[in-house]
Amino acid sequence: MCGMYMAGFMSGLTFEQITRGSGPKKICLPEGITGQQVQQVFEGFMRDYPKLQNEPKVDQPSLIIGMALIRAYPCPK
């Protein structure tokens, strides 16, 4: 179930980046990445930053997933 959520998140991210046009991108997902792989990135991020689970400013899972992906797959500057 979690892997499916991550796959949906990636689809939304891809759509957002395509529709943004030439604006700067912060996350550059590797070709063929799966929801399961994103789940592993997210779980590793949460092990590194467990306090985010209780941070009121970051209470939406999508924000934390985005932060994890920015850290794991930043776009070249």
Secondary structure, DSSP 8 states (H G I E B T S, - for coil): -HHHHHHHHHHHHHHHHHHHTTS--SB---TT--HHHHHHHHHHHHHH-GGGGG-GGG-SHHHHHHHHHHHHSB---
